[in-house]
Amino acid sequence: MKKVGLYLSIIMFMVLMMSCKKDGKSLFTPTSSGRPYELLVVVDKAQWEKPVGRALFNVLDKDVPGLPQSERSFRISTVTPDHFDRTFKIFRNIIIVDIQDIYSQPKFKFSRDVYSSPQIIMRIQAPNDESFQNYVQKNSQVIIDFFVKSEMNRQINNLKEKHNKAVSARIKSLFDVDVWVPVELDKYKVGKDFLWASTNRASGDMNFVIYSYPYTDKKTFTKEYFINKRDSVMKINIPGEREGMYMATDKDFVDVKDIVVKGDYGFEARGLWQMENDMMGGPFVAHARVDRANGRIIVVEGFIYSPEKLKRNIMRQLEASLYTLQLSDEKPSHEIPVDDNVTEEKNR
């Protein structure tokens, strides 16, 4: 009887533990596999080799914008539905190709942490091959942004637990805003309405910059205004090793667009920087936001110097930091919303 009682206790304990959840997932949920920006596509081999599969591959295989050399948006792997077993189900990023005549129209759906954590699964439904192909091609940026934002949200969660608190405290005292930067950026320099944090490495060097200026001109959010302002700030605050060297923007390689950050307007610029009268250069990405409470513009920027090395992952790590900027009158928000075109299916 004692053994029966012990077995019942063990069973009840396991049921209790499996029912316990943290952040919406079971405590027994395994850790997801794969590296950041790796993506598994669940698709029939025949479909993958047809135009329907090529359309999806071409979307996922696009170059990352704003880098000096070609780098793909994702590392892509595939598996057929009949081999989509326990080993593959714990992959961190999954797309399921779901083409059946039971559907009336194409649609995106996604779910979180179904088989592992952290995990995102996107299901692309369509009634036939042609509608799938057209839908994927039409919504290519939706697919890319969805998985990029999902990875950045994971990086933001990591930053929440582990960021450079000394740099954050210094920024708070100077600008009265909160922002999280990777803990490796442990060297910083302060100027007038300016702070530059860096890893100070010879290669693979990561950098974060924040600066502010009065909001006096409606033309602030234009490509030309941003470049001129950036160049004037960087020339003063980021000189080179010798006189006559300073950071400047490569005007021929800058793209800008309007974005939404924490439900408010933001201006994004990404492109290439170079050191005048020197051979140094690399990519940057910046957000400019209106701090209405103080009548100013706050700019946060990440840039790297990483010659002859891949840059996608560390640039996106810095970009995730930009989204953590919290102005003095904003409520805390630590997740980049996904596109409204992608419907979330809640797990039970």
Contacts in CASP RR format, 6 or more apart in sequence:
PFRMAT RR
TARGET T0000
AUTHOR 0000-0000-0000
METHOD contacts of the structure
MODEL  1
MKKVGLYLSIIMFMVLMMSCKKDGKSLFTPTSSGRPYELLVVVDKAQWEK
PVGRALFNVLDKDVPGLPQSERSFRISTVTPDHFDRTFKIFRNIIIVDIQ
DIYSQPKFKFSRDVYSSPQIIMRIQAPNDESFQNYVQKNSQVIIDFFVKS
EMNRQINNLKEKHNKAVSARIKSLFDVDVWVPVELDKYKVGKDFLWASTN
RASGDMNFVIYSYPYTDKKTFTKEYFINKRDSVMKINIPGEREGMYMATD
KDFVDVKDIVVKGDYGFEARGLWQMENDMMGGPFVAHARVDRANGRIIVV
EGFIYSPEKLKRNIMRQLEASLYTLQLSDEKPSHEIPVDDNVTEEKNR
17 27 0 8 1.000
17 28 0 8 1.000
18 26 0 8 1.000
18 27 0 8 1.000
18 28 0 8 1.000
19 26 0 8 1.000
20 26 0 8 1.000
20 27 0 8 1.000
21 27 0 8 1.000
24 113 0 8 1.000
24 347 0 8 1.000
25 113 0 8 1.000
25 117 0 8 1.000
29 113 0 8 1.000
29 115 0 8 1.000
29 116 0 8 1.000
29 117 0 8 1.000
30 90 0 8 1.000
30 115 0 8 1.000
30 116 0 8 1.000
30 117 0 8 1.000
31 90 0 8 1.000
31 116 0 8 1.000
31 117 0 8 1.000
32 90 0 8 1.000
32 91 0 8 1.000
32 92 0 8 1.000
32 116 0 8 1.000
32 117 0 8 1.000
32 118 0 8 1.000
32 119 0 8 1.000
33 90 0 8 1.000
33 91 0 8 1.000
33 92 0 8 1.000
33 116 0 8 1.000
34 91 0 8 1.000
34 92 0 8 1.000
35 75 0 8 1.000
36 92 0 8 1.000
36 151 0 8 1.000
36 154 0 8 1.000
36 155 0 8 1.000
36 313 0 8 1.000
36 316 0 8 1.000
37 73 0 8 1.000
37 74 0 8 1.000
37 75 0 8 1.000
37 93 0 8 1.000
37 147 0 8 1.000
37 148 0 8 1.000
37 151 0 8 1.000
37 312 0 8 1.000
37 313 0 8 1.000
37 316 0 8 1.000
38 74 0 8 1.000
38 75 0 8 1.000
38 77 0 8 1.000
38 91 0 8 1.000
38 92 0 8 1.000
38 93 0 8 1.000
39 60 0 8 1.000
39 74 0 8 1.000
39 75 0 8 1.000
39 76 0 8 1.000
39 77 0 8 1.000
39 93 0 8 1.000
39 94 0 8 1.000
39 95 0 8 1.000
39 147 0 8 1.000
40 77 0 8 1.000
40 78 0 8 1.000
40 79 0 8 1.000
40 88 0 8 1.000
40 91 0 8 1.000
40 93 0 8 1.000
40 94 0 8 1.000
40 95 0 8 1.000
41 48 0 8 1.000
41 56 0 8 1.000
41 60 0 8 1.000
41 76 0 8 1.000
41 77 0 8 1.000
41 78 0 8 1.000
41 79 0 8 1.000
41 94 0 8 1.000
41 95 0 8 1.000
41 97 0 8 1.000
42 78 0 8 1.000
42 79 0 8 1.000
42 80 0 8 1.000
42 81 0 8 1.000
42 84 0 8 1.000
42 88 0 8 1.000
42 94 0 8 1.000
42 95 0 8 1.000
42 96 0 8 1.000
42 97 0 8 1.000
43 53 0 8 1.000
43 56 0 8 1.000
43 78 0 8 1.000
43 80 0 8 1.000
43 81 0 8 1.000
43 96 0 8 1.000
43 97 0 8 1.000
44 80 0 8 1.000
44 81 0 8 1.000
44 97 0 8 1.000
45 78 0 8 1.000
45 80 0 8 1.000
47 53 0 8 1.000
47 97 0 8 1.000
47 99 0 8 1.000
47 129 0 8 1.000
48 57 0 8 1.000
48 78 0 8 1.000
50 129 0 8 1.000
51 129 0 8 1.000
51 133 0 8 1.000
52 97 0 8 1.000
52 99 0 8 1.000
52 129 0 8 1.000
52 130 0 8 1.000
52 132 0 8 1.000
52 133 0 8 1.000
53 97 0 8 1.000
53 133 0 8 1.000
55 132 0 8 1.000
55 133 0 8 1.000
55 136 0 8 1.000
55 137 0 8 1.000
56 95 0 8 1.000
56 97 0 8 1.000
56 124 0 8 1.000
56 136 0 8 1.000
57 76 0 8 1.000
59 136 0 8 1.000
59 137 0 8 1.000
59 140 0 8 1.000
59 143 0 8 1.000
59 144 0 8 1.000
60 72 0 8 1.000
60 73 0 8 1.000
60 74 0 8 1.000
60 76 0 8 1.000
60 143 0 8 1.000
60 144 0 8 1.000
61 72 0 8 1.000
61 73 0 8 1.000
61 74 0 8 1.000
61 76 0 8 1.000
62 72 0 8 1.000
62 73 0 8 1.000
62 140 0 8 1.000
62 144 0 8 1.000
63 70 0 8 1.000
63 71 0 8 1.000
63 72 0 8 1.000
63 73 0 8 1.000
64 71 0 8 1.000
64 72 0 8 1.000
64 73 0 8 1.000
64 312 0 8 1.000
64 315 0 8 1.000
65 255 0 8 1.000
65 270 0 8 1.000
66 253 0 8 1.000
66 255 0 8 1.000
66 270 0 8 1.000
66 271 0 8 1.000
66 272 0 8 1.000
66 283 0 8 1.000
66 285 0 8 1.000
67 283 0 8 1.000
67 311 0 8 1.000
67 312 0 8 1.000
67 315 0 8 1.000
68 272 0 8 1.000
68 281 0 8 1.000
68 282 0 8 1.000
68 283 0 8 1.000
68 311 0 8 1.000
69 311 0 8 1.000
71 310 0 8 1.000
71 311 0 8 1.000
71 312 0 8 1.000
72 312 0 8 1.000
73 144 0 8 1.000
73 148 0 8 1.000
73 312 0 8 1.000
74 93 0 8 1.000
74 147 0 8 1.000
77 91 0 8 1.000
79 88 0 8 1.000
86 115 0 8 1.000
89 114 0 8 1.000
89 115 0 8 1.000
89 116 0 8 1.000
90 115 0 8 1.000
90 116 0 8 1.000
90 119 0 8 1.000
91 116 0 8 1.000
91 119 0 8 1.000
92 116 0 8 1.000
92 118 0 8 1.000
92 119 0 8 1.000
92 120 0 8 1.000
93 119 0 8 1.000
93 120 0 8 1.000
93 147 0 8 1.000
93 150 0 8 1.000
93 151 0 8 1.000
94 119 0 8 1.000
94 120 0 8 1.000
94 121 0 8 1.000
94 122 0 8 1.000
95 121 0 8 1.000
95 122 0 8 1.000
95 123 0 8 1.000
95 124 0 8 1.000
95 143 0 8 1.000
96 121 0 8 1.000
96 122 0 8 1.000
96 123 0 8 1.000
96 124 0 8 1.000
97 124 0 8 1.000
97 132 0 8 1.000
98 123 0 8 1.000
98 124 0 8 1.000
98 125 0 8 1.000
98 126 0 8 1.000
99 125 0 8 1.000
99 126 0 8 1.000
99 127 0 8 1.000
99 128 0 8 1.000
99 129 0 8 1.000
99 132 0 8 1.000
100 125 0 8 1.000
100 127 0 8 1.000
101 127 0 8 1.000
101 128 0 8 1.000
102 127 0 8 1.000
103 125 0 8 1.000
103 126 0 8 1.000
103 127 0 8 1.000
104 127 0 8 1.000
105 126 0 8 1.000
105 127 0 8 1.000
105 131 0 8 1.000
106 124 0 8 1.000
106 125 0 8 1.000
106 126 0 8 1.000
106 127 0 8 1.000
106 131 0 8 1.000
106 132 0 8 1.000
106 134 0 8 1.000
106 135 0 8 1.000
107 124 0 8 1.000
107 125 0 8 1.000
107 126 0 8 1.000
107 343 0 8 1.000
108 122 0 8 1.000
108 123 0 8 1.000
108 124 0 8 1.000
108 125 0 8 1.000
108 139 0 8 1.000
108 142 0 8 1.000
108 143 0 8 1.000
108 146 0 8 1.000
108 341 0 8 1.000
108 342 0 8 1.000
108 343 0 8 1.000
109 122 0 8 1.000
109 123 0 8 1.000
109 125 0 8 1.000
109 342 0 8 1.000
109 343 0 8 1.000
109 344 0 8 1.000
109 345 0 8 1.000
110 120 0 8 1.000
110 121 0 8 1.000
110 122 0 8 1.000
110 123 0 8 1.000
110 146 0 8 1.000
110 338 0 8 1.000
110 342 0 8 1.000
110 343 0 8 1.000
110 344 0 8 1.000
110 345 0 8 1.000
111 120 0 8 1.000
111 121 0 8 1.000
111 123 0 8 1.000
111 344 0 8 1.000
111 345 0 8 1.000
111 346 0 8 1.000
111 347 0 8 1.000
112 118 0 8 1.000
112 119 0 8 1.000
112 120 0 8 1.000
112 121 0 8 1.000
112 344 0 8 1.000
112 347 0 8 1.000
113 119 0 8 1.000
113 347 0 8 1.000
114 121 0 8 1.000
114 347 0 8 1.000
118 154 0 8 1.000
118 157 0 8 1.000
120 146 0 8 1.000
120 147 0 8 1.000
120 150 0 8 1.000
122 143 0 8 1.000
122 146 0 8 1.000
122 147 0 8 1.000
122 342 0 8 1.000
124 132 0 8 1.000
124 135 0 8 1.000
124 136 0 8 1.000
126 132 0 8 1.000
126 135 0 8 1.000
136 143 0 8 1.000
139 341 0 8 1.000
142 339 0 8 1.000
142 341 0 8 1.000
142 342 0 8 1.000
145 339 0 8 1.000
146 338 0 8 1.000
146 339 0 8 1.000
146 342 0 8 1.000
148 316 0 8 1.000
149 336 0 8 1.000
149 337 0 8 1.000
149 338 0 8 1.000
150 338 0 8 1.000
151 316 0 8 1.000
152 316 0 8 1.000
152 319 0 8 1.000
152 320 0 8 1.000
152 323 0 8 1.000
152 336 0 8 1.000
153 320 0 8 1.000
153 335 0 8 1.000
153 336 0 8 1.000
155 316 0 8 1.000
155 317 0 8 1.000
155 320 0 8 1.000
156 180 0 8 1.000
156 320 0 8 1.000
156 323 0 8 1.000
156 324 0 8 1.000
156 334 0 8 1.000
156 335 0 8 1.000
156 336 0 8 1.000
157 334 0 8 1.000
159 180 0 8 1.000
159 181 0 8 1.000
159 182 0 8 1.000
159 320 0 8 1.000
159 321 0 8 1.000
159 324 0 8 1.000
160 180 0 8 1.000
160 334 0 8 1.000
162 183 0 8 1.000
163 180 0 8 1.000
163 181 0 8 1.000
163 182 0 8 1.000
163 183 0 8 1.000
164 180 0 8 1.000
164 181 0 8 1.000
164 182 0 8 1.000
164 183 0 8 1.000
164 184 0 8 1.000
164 185 0 8 1.000
164 186 0 8 1.000
164 197 0 8 1.000
166 186 0 8 1.000
167 181 0 8 1.000
167 185 0 8 1.000
167 186 0 8 1.000
167 188 0 8 1.000
167 195 0 8 1.000
167 197 0 8 1.000
167 208 0 8 1.000
168 178 0 8 1.000
168 179 0 8 1.000
168 180 0 8 1.000
168 181 0 8 1.000
170 188 0 8 1.000
170 190 0 8 1.000
170 195 0 8 1.000
171 177 0 8 1.000
171 178 0 8 1.000
171 179 0 8 1.000
171 195 0 8 1.000
171 210 0 8 1.000
172 178 0 8 1.000
174 190 0 8 1.000
174 193 0 8 1.000
174 195 0 8 1.000
175 193 0 8 1.000
175 195 0 8 1.000
175 210 0 8 1.000
175 212 0 8 1.000
175 298 0 8 1.000
176 294 0 8 1.000
176 328 0 8 1.000
177 210 0 8 1.000
177 291 0 8 1.000
177 298 0 8 1.000
177 325 0 8 1.000
177 326 0 8 1.000
177 327 0 8 1.000
177 328 0 8 1.000
178 324 0 8 1.000
178 325 0 8 1.000
178 326 0 8 1.000
179 210 0 8 1.000
179 300 0 8 1.000
179 321 0 8 1.000
179 324 0 8 1.000
179 325 0 8 1.000
179 326 0 8 1.000
180 321 0 8 1.000
180 324 0 8 1.000
181 197 0 8 1.000
181 208 0 8 1.000
181 321 0 8 1.000
182 206 0 8 1.000
182 317 0 8 1.000
182 318 0 8 1.000
182 321 0 8 1.000
184 199 0 8 1.000
184 206 0 8 1.000
185 197 0 8 1.000
185 198 0 8 1.000
185 199 0 8 1.000
185 206 0 8 1.000
185 207 0 8 1.000
185 208 0 8 1.000
186 197 0 8 1.000
186 199 0 8 1.000
187 197 0 8 1.000
187 198 0 8 1.000
187 199 0 8 1.000
187 200 0 8 1.000
188 195 0 8 1.000
188 196 0 8 1.000
188 197 0 8 1.000
188 198 0 8 1.000
189 195 0 8 1.000
189 196 0 8 1.000
189 198 0 8 1.000
189 237 0 8 1.000
191 237 0 8 1.000
193 211 0 8 1.000
193 212 0 8 1.000
193 213 0 8 1.000
194 209 0 8 1.000
194 210 0 8 1.000
194 211 0 8 1.000
194 233 0 8 1.000
194 236 0 8 1.000
194 237 0 8 1.000
195 209 0 8 1.000
195 210 0 8 1.000
195 211 0 8 1.000
196 207 0 8 1.000
196 208 0 8 1.000
196 209 0 8 1.000
196 237 0 8 1.000
196 238 0 8 1.000
197 207 0 8 1.000
197 208 0 8 1.000
197 209 0 8 1.000
198 205 0 8 1.000
198 206 0 8 1.000
198 207 0 8 1.000
198 208 0 8 1.000
199 205 0 8 1.000
199 206 0 8 1.000
199 207 0 8 1.000
203 305 0 8 1.000
203 306 0 8 1.000
203 307 0 8 1.000
203 308 0 8 1.000
203 309 0 8 1.000
204 304 0 8 1.000
204 305 0 8 1.000
204 306 0 8 1.000
204 309 0 8 1.000
204 314 0 8 1.000
205 304 0 8 1.000
205 305 0 8 1.000
205 306 0 8 1.000
206 302 0 8 1.000
206 304 0 8 1.000
206 314 0 8 1.000
206 317 0 8 1.000
206 318 0 8 1.000
207 302 0 8 1.000
207 303 0 8 1.000
207 304 0 8 1.000
207 305 0 8 1.000
207 318 0 8 1.000
208 300 0 8 1.000
208 301 0 8 1.000
208 302 0 8 1.000
208 318 0 8 1.000
208 321 0 8 1.000
209 234 0 8 1.000
209 238 0 8 1.000
209 299 0 8 1.000
209 300 0 8 1.000
209 301 0 8 1.000
209 302 0 8 1.000
209 303 0 8 1.000
210 298 0 8 1.000
210 299 0 8 1.000
210 300 0 8 1.000
210 301 0 8 1.000
211 233 0 8 1.000
211 237 0 8 1.000
211 298 0 8 1.000
211 299 0 8 1.000
212 291 0 8 1.000
212 296 0 8 1.000
212 297 0 8 1.000
212 298 0 8 1.000
212 299 0 8 1.000
213 229 0 8 1.000
213 233 0 8 1.000
213 296 0 8 1.000
213 297 0 8 1.000
213 299 0 8 1.000
214 295 0 8 1.000
214 296 0 8 1.000
214 297 0 8 1.000
215 290 0 8 1.000
215 291 0 8 1.000
215 295 0 8 1.000
215 296 0 8 1.000
215 297 0 8 1.000
217 225 0 8 1.000
219 225 0 8 1.000
220 226 0 8 1.000
220 229 0 8 1.000
220 267 0 8 1.000
220 288 0 8 1.000
220 297 0 8 1.000
221 258 0 8 1.000
221 266 0 8 1.000
221 267 0 8 1.000
221 288 0 8 1.000
222 256 0 8 1.000
223 254 0 8 1.000
223 256 0 8 1.000
223 269 0 8 1.000
226 256 0 8 1.000
226 267 0 8 1.000
226 269 0 8 1.000
226 286 0 8 1.000
226 288 0 8 1.000
227 249 0 8 1.000
227 251 0 8 1.000
227 254 0 8 1.000
227 269 0 8 1.000
229 299 0 8 1.000
230 249 0 8 1.000
230 269 0 8 1.000
230 286 0 8 1.000
230 299 0 8 1.000
230 301 0 8 1.000
231 248 0 8 1.000
231 249 0 8 1.000
234 246 0 8 1.000
234 247 0 8 1.000
234 248 0 8 1.000
234 249 0 8 1.000
234 273 0 8 1.000
235 246 0 8 1.000
235 247 0 8 1.000
235 248 0 8 1.000
238 246 0 8 1.000
238 247 0 8 1.000
239 245 0 8 1.000
239 246 0 8 1.000
239 247 0 8 1.000
240 246 0 8 1.000
240 247 0 8 1.000
240 275 0 8 1.000
240 278 0 8 1.000
241 278 0 8 1.000
242 277 0 8 1.000
244 276 0 8 1.000
244 277 0 8 1.000
245 275 0 8 1.000
245 276 0 8 1.000
245 277 0 8 1.000
245 278 0 8 1.000
246 275 0 8 1.000
246 276 0 8 1.000
247 273 0 8 1.000
247 274 0 8 1.000
247 275 0 8 1.000
247 276 0 8 1.000
248 273 0 8 1.000
248 274 0 8 1.000
248 275 0 8 1.000
248 276 0 8 1.000
249 271 0 8 1.000
249 272 0 8 1.000
249 273 0 8 1.000
249 274 0 8 1.000
249 284 0 8 1.000
250 271 0 8 1.000
250 272 0 8 1.000
250 273 0 8 1.000
250 274 0 8 1.000
253 271 0 8 1.000
253 272 0 8 1.000
254 269 0 8 1.000
254 270 0 8 1.000
254 271 0 8 1.000
254 272 0 8 1.000
255 269 0 8 1.000
255 270 0 8 1.000
255 271 0 8 1.000
256 267 0 8 1.000
256 268 0 8 1.000
256 269 0 8 1.000
257 267 0 8 1.000
257 268 0 8 1.000
258 265 0 8 1.000
258 266 0 8 1.000
258 267 0 8 1.000
258 268 0 8 1.000
259 266 0 8 1.000
259 267 0 8 1.000
259 268 0 8 1.000
259 287 0 8 1.000
260 266 0 8 1.000
260 337 0 8 1.000
261 287 0 8 1.000
261 289 0 8 1.000
261 323 0 8 1.000
261 325 0 8 1.000
262 326 0 8 1.000
262 330 0 8 1.000
262 333 0 8 1.000
263 337 0 8 1.000
264 289 0 8 1.000
264 290 0 8 1.000
264 330 0 8 1.000
265 289 0 8 1.000
265 290 0 8 1.000
266 287 0 8 1.000
266 288 0 8 1.000
266 289 0 8 1.000
266 290 0 8 1.000
267 287 0 8 1.000
267 288 0 8 1.000
267 289 0 8 1.000
268 285 0 8 1.000
268 286 0 8 1.000
268 287 0 8 1.000
269 284 0 8 1.000
269 285 0 8 1.000
269 286 0 8 1.000
269 288 0 8 1.000
270 283 0 8 1.000
270 284 0 8 1.000
270 285 0 8 1.000
270 286 0 8 1.000
271 283 0 8 1.000
271 284 0 8 1.000
271 285 0 8 1.000
272 281 0 8 1.000
272 282 0 8 1.000
272 283 0 8 1.000
272 284 0 8 1.000
273 281 0 8 1.000
273 282 0 8 1.000
273 283 0 8 1.000
273 284 0 8 1.000
273 303 0 8 1.000
274 280 0 8 1.000
274 281 0 8 1.000
274 282 0 8 1.000
275 281 0 8 1.000
280 305 0 8 1.000
281 305 0 8 1.000
282 303 0 8 1.000
282 304 0 8 1.000
282 305 0 8 1.000
282 306 0 8 1.000
282 311 0 8 1.000
283 303 0 8 1.000
283 304 0 8 1.000
283 311 0 8 1.000
283 315 0 8 1.000
284 301 0 8 1.000
284 302 0 8 1.000
284 303 0 8 1.000
284 304 0 8 1.000
285 301 0 8 1.000
285 302 0 8 1.000
285 303 0 8 1.000
285 315 0 8 1.000
285 318 0 8 1.000
285 319 0 8 1.000
285 322 0 8 1.000
286 299 0 8 1.000
286 300 0 8 1.000
286 301 0 8 1.000
286 302 0 8 1.000
286 322 0 8 1.000
287 299 0 8 1.000
287 300 0 8 1.000
287 301 0 8 1.000
287 322 0 8 1.000
287 323 0 8 1.000
287 325 0 8 1.000
288 297 0 8 1.000
288 298 0 8 1.000
288 299 0 8 1.000
289 297 0 8 1.000
289 298 0 8 1.000
289 299 0 8 1.000
289 300 0 8 1.000
289 325 0 8 1.000
289 327 0 8 1.000
290 297 0 8 1.000
291 297 0 8 1.000
291 298 0 8 1.000
291 327 0 8 1.000
291 328 0 8 1.000
291 329 0 8 1.000
292 329 0 8 1.000
293 327 0 8 1.000
293 328 0 8 1.000
293 329 0 8 1.000
294 328 0 8 1.000
298 325 0 8 1.000
298 327 0 8 1.000
300 321 0 8 1.000
300 322 0 8 1.000
300 325 0 8 1.000
301 322 0 8 1.000
302 315 0 8 1.000
302 318 0 8 1.000
302 319 0 8 1.000
302 321 0 8 1.000
302 322 0 8 1.000
303 318 0 8 1.000
304 311 0 8 1.000
304 314 0 8 1.000
304 315 0 8 1.000
304 318 0 8 1.000
306 314 0 8 1.000
323 336 0 8 1.000
324 334 0 8 1.000
326 332 0 8 1.000
326 333 0 8 1.000
338 344 0 8 1.000
END
